[in-house]
Amino acid sequence: MTKVGGASDLLAVAEVARRAGDGALARRALNEARSLFPDDPAVHFAFGQDCLLKDDLDRARQAFARVVELDPTNVRAWINYGATCGEADLAEEAARALERALQLDPESRDATSNLGVLRREAGRLNEAEALSRRAIAMDPSFVFGYYNLAHCLFLAGRFEESAEQYRAGLKSDPEKTANQNARLAWALLAAGEEKEAKRELKRALERLAEDERPAFQEEAAEVLAALEAAKPGLAGLESARRMLAGRDD
């Protein structure tokens, strides 16, 4: 690639190339920028974003780690570093990064929400609930805030409240997915609302893309087994299994 004036020029080339669908040119521009300007945090941030687009999470994590080393006040980089650490099962480092982001910006919705997910995954459900509610209070249109809170409440056995939050998320979600309809169905089923659960599961199956089916079926089987263990004799379990197998009455 022909050398251009500065880091900002190369980043502009990369952005234009990305928008034009030329990922190879975008990556070449970013690699040249990294070679010429190794201490520019903007360069590493842009490279990290490019890695995220390519689902290259390990390299993204390294890039954002470099950004926060060079620019410790970059809130978005701390959030992205925390998220990629979480994906790598580096829970303690992820939490440290998100806590640092919140020290820098206590009103960061994304840092608050992501930290709530980490707390939930660690089984700290009270903290997870408080963080999810705070993220929603910051931004009442935040769809994943409702879903995260619903998941937390489900794990706590508060099924009616969980269903309420799943409904709130689905109501404002412009990109509804089969998984979210199914999770609402499980909460309703656990709450004893069999008929409504069946309706939501039907919506989920109608929305389900064929390539999503194996993962969907695996998650559904795990959830139904857990519900059966927790609530033996729960009405609607066998009906749900028949629907999943395409043998609905």
C-alpha positions as CSV (number, residue, x, y, z in Angstrom):
1,M,0.0,0.0,0.0
2,T,1.2,3.5,-0.8
3,K,2.3,5.3,2.3
4,V,0.0,8.3,3.2
5,G,0.4,11.2,5.5
6,G,-0.5,10.0,9.0
7,A,-2.5,7.5,11.1
8,S,-5.7,9.4,10.5
9,D,-5.3,9.0,6.7
10,L,-4.8,5.3,7.0
11,L,-7.7,4.9,9.3
12,A,-9.9,6.9,6.8
13,V,-8.8,4.5,4.0
14,A,-9.7,1.5,6.2
15,E,-13.1,2.9,7.0
16,V,-13.9,3.8,3.4
17,A,-12.8,0.3,2.3
18,R,-14.8,-1.3,5.1
19,R,-18.0,0.6,4.0
20,A,-17.3,-0.4,0.4
21,G,-17.1,-4.1,1.5
22,D,-13.4,-4.4,0.8
23,G,-12.3,-6.1,4.0
24,A,-8.9,-7.0,2.6
25,L,-8.0,-3.4,1.8
26,A,-9.3,-2.3,5.2
27,R,-7.1,-4.8,7.0
28,R,-4.0,-3.8,4.9
29,A,-4.5,-0.1,5.8
30,L,-4.9,-1.0,9.5
31,N,-1.8,-3.2,9.5
32,E,0.2,-0.5,7.9
33,A,-1.1,2.0,10.5
34,R,-0.1,-0.4,13.3
35,S,3.4,-0.8,11.8
36,L,3.9,3.0,11.3
37,F,2.2,4.3,14.4
38,P,2.5,1.6,17.1
39,D,1.9,4.0,19.9
40,D,-1.3,5.6,18.6
41,P,-4.3,4.3,20.6
42,A,-6.8,5.2,17.8
43,V,-5.0,2.8,15.5
44,H,-5.2,-0.1,17.9
45,F,-8.8,0.7,18.7
46,A,-9.7,0.6,15.0
47,F,-7.9,-2.7,14.6
48,G,-9.7,-4.1,17.6
49,Q,-13.1,-3.1,16.0
50,D,-12.1,-4.7,12.8
51,C,-11.2,-7.9,14.6
52,L,-14.6,-7.8,16.3
53,L,-16.3,-7.6,12.9
54,K,-14.4,-10.7,11.9
55,D,-15.2,-12.5,15.1
56,D,-11.4,-12.6,15.9
57,L,-11.9,-12.1,19.6
58,D,-8.5,-13.0,20.8
59,R,-6.8,-10.4,18.6
60,A,-9.5,-7.9,19.5
61,R,-8.8,-8.4,23.2
62,Q,-5.1,-7.8,22.6
63,A,-5.8,-4.7,20.6
64,F,-8.1,-3.2,23.3
65,A,-5.5,-4.1,26.0
66,R,-3.0,-2.1,24.1
67,V,-5.5,0.8,23.8
68,V,-6.0,1.0,27.6
69,E,-2.3,0.8,28.1
70,L,-1.7,3.8,25.9
71,D,-4.9,5.7,26.9
72,P,-6.1,4.6,30.3
73,T,-9.1,7.0,30.2
74,N,-10.7,5.5,27.1
75,V,-14.0,4.2,28.4
76,R,-15.1,2.4,25.3
77,A,-11.8,0.6,25.1
78,W,-12.2,-0.6,28.7
79,I,-15.7,-1.8,27.9
80,N,-14.6,-3.7,24.8
81,Y,-11.6,-5.1,26.6
82,G,-13.9,-6.3,29.4
83,A,-16.3,-7.9,26.9
84,T,-13.6,-9.7,25.0
85,C,-12.1,-10.9,28.3
86,G,-15.5,-12.2,29.2
87,E,-15.7,-14.1,26.0
88,A,-12.3,-15.7,26.8
89,D,-13.5,-16.8,30.2
90,L,-11.2,-14.3,31.9
91,A,-14.0,-13.3,34.3
92,E,-11.8,-11.5,36.9
93,E,-10.0,-9.4,34.3
94,A,-13.3,-8.7,32.6
95,A,-14.8,-7.4,35.8
96,R,-11.8,-5.3,36.6
97,A,-12.0,-3.7,33.1
98,L,-15.7,-3.0,33.4
99,E,-15.3,-1.6,37.0
100,R,-12.6,0.7,35.6
101,A,-14.9,1.9,32.9
102,L,-17.5,2.7,35.5
103,Q,-15.0,4.6,37.6
104,L,-14.3,6.7,34.5
105,D,-18.0,7.0,33.5
106,P,-20.5,6.0,36.2
107,E,-23.3,6.5,33.7
108,S,-22.1,4.0,31.1
109,R,-25.0,1.9,30.2
110,D,-22.9,-0.8,28.4
111,A,-20.4,-1.1,31.2
112,T,-23.2,-1.4,33.8
113,S,-25.1,-4.0,31.7
114,N,-22.0,-6.1,30.9
115,L,-20.9,-6.1,34.5
116,G,-24.4,-7.3,35.4
117,V,-24.0,-10.2,33.0
118,L,-20.7,-11.2,34.6
119,R,-22.2,-11.0,38.1
120,R,-25.1,-13.2,36.9
121,E,-22.7,-15.8,35.4
122,A,-20.9,-15.8,38.7
123,G,-24.1,-16.6,40.5
124,R,-24.3,-13.2,42.2
125,L,-27.9,-12.7,41.2
126,N,-28.8,-9.8,43.6
127,E,-25.9,-7.7,42.2
128,A,-26.8,-8.8,38.7
129,E,-30.4,-7.7,39.1
130,A,-29.4,-4.4,40.5
131,L,-27.0,-3.7,37.7
132,S,-29.5,-4.8,35.0
133,R,-32.2,-2.5,36.5
134,R,-29.8,0.4,36.6
135,A,-28.9,-0.1,32.9
136,I,-32.6,0.0,32.1
137,A,-33.1,3.1,34.2
138,M,-30.3,4.7,32.2
139,D,-31.8,3.8,28.9
140,P,-35.5,2.5,29.0
141,S,-35.2,1.6,25.3
142,F,-32.2,-0.8,26.0
143,V,-33.6,-4.1,24.8
144,F,-30.9,-6.3,26.1
145,G,-31.2,-4.7,29.5
146,Y,-34.7,-6.3,29.7
147,Y,-33.4,-9.6,28.5
148,N,-30.5,-9.7,30.9
149,L,-32.8,-8.8,33.8
150,A,-35.3,-11.5,32.7
151,H,-32.6,-14.1,32.6
152,C,-31.4,-13.1,36.0
153,L,-34.9,-13.4,37.5
154,F,-35.4,-16.7,35.8
155,L,-32.3,-18.1,37.4
156,A,-33.6,-16.8,40.7
157,G,-36.8,-18.7,40.3
158,R,-38.9,-15.6,39.9
159,F,-40.7,-16.8,36.8
160,E,-43.6,-14.4,36.6
161,E,-41.3,-11.4,36.9
162,S,-38.9,-13.0,34.4
163,A,-41.8,-13.3,31.9
164,E,-42.7,-9.7,32.4
165,Q,-39.2,-8.5,31.5
166,Y,-39.0,-10.8,28.5
167,R,-42.3,-9.3,27.3
168,A,-40.9,-5.8,27.8
169,G,-37.8,-6.7,25.8
170,L,-39.7,-8.3,22.9
171,K,-42.2,-5.4,22.8
172,S,-39.4,-2.9,22.0
173,D,-37.0,-5.3,20.1
174,P,-37.0,-4.5,16.3
175,E,-35.0,-7.7,15.6
176,K,-37.0,-10.3,17.6
177,T,-35.4,-13.8,17.6
178,A,-36.6,-17.3,18.1
179,N,-34.4,-17.6,21.2
180,Q,-36.1,-14.7,23.0
181,N,-39.6,-16.0,22.3
182,A,-38.5,-19.4,23.6
183,R,-37.1,-18.0,26.7
184,L,-40.3,-16.1,27.4
185,A,-42.1,-19.5,26.8
186,W,-39.9,-21.2,29.4
187,A,-40.6,-18.5,32.0
188,L,-44.3,-18.7,31.3
189,L,-44.3,-22.5,31.5
190,A,-42.4,-22.4,34.8
191,A,-45.0,-19.8,36.1
192,G,-47.8,-22.2,35.3
193,E,-49.1,-20.3,32.2
194,E,-49.1,-23.3,29.9
195,K,-51.4,-22.0,27.2
196,E,-49.5,-18.7,26.8
197,A,-46.2,-20.6,26.9
198,K,-47.4,-22.8,24.1
199,R,-48.2,-19.7,22.0
200,E,-44.8,-18.2,22.5
201,L,-43.0,-21.4,21.7
202,K,-45.1,-21.6,18.5
203,R,-43.9,-18.1,17.6
204,A,-40.3,-19.1,18.3
205,L,-40.5,-22.2,16.1
206,E,-42.1,-20.1,13.3
207,R,-39.3,-17.6,13.5
208,L,-36.5,-20.2,13.7
209,A,-34.1,-20.4,10.8
210,E,-33.0,-23.8,9.8
211,D,-29.3,-23.3,10.6
212,E,-30.3,-22.1,14.1
213,R,-32.2,-25.3,14.9
214,P,-29.4,-27.5,16.4
215,A,-28.3,-24.9,18.9
216,F,-32.0,-24.0,19.7
217,Q,-32.9,-27.6,20.3
218,E,-29.9,-28.1,22.5
219,E,-30.7,-25.1,24.7
220,A,-34.4,-26.0,24.9
221,A,-33.6,-29.6,26.0
222,E,-31.3,-28.2,28.8
223,V,-33.9,-25.8,30.0
224,L,-36.7,-28.3,30.0
225,A,-34.6,-30.8,31.8
226,A,-33.7,-28.2,34.5
227,L,-37.4,-27.2,34.9
228,E,-38.4,-30.9,35.3
229,A,-35.7,-31.4,38.0
230,A,-36.8,-28.2,39.8
231,K,-40.5,-28.6,39.4
232,P,-41.4,-32.3,39.0
233,G,-44.8,-32.8,37.4
234,L,-44.8,-29.3,35.9
235,A,-47.7,-29.1,33.4
236,G,-46.8,-28.5,29.8
237,L,-43.3,-30.1,29.7
238,E,-44.3,-33.0,27.5
239,S,-46.4,-30.8,25.3
240,A,-43.4,-28.5,24.8
241,R,-41.2,-31.5,23.9
242,R,-43.7,-32.6,21.3
243,M,-43.8,-29.2,19.8
244,L,-40.0,-29.1,19.6
245,A,-40.0,-32.5,17.9
246,G,-42.7,-31.4,15.4
247,R,-45.3,-33.6,17.0
248,D,-47.7,-31.1,18.5
249,D,-51.2,-32.3,19.3
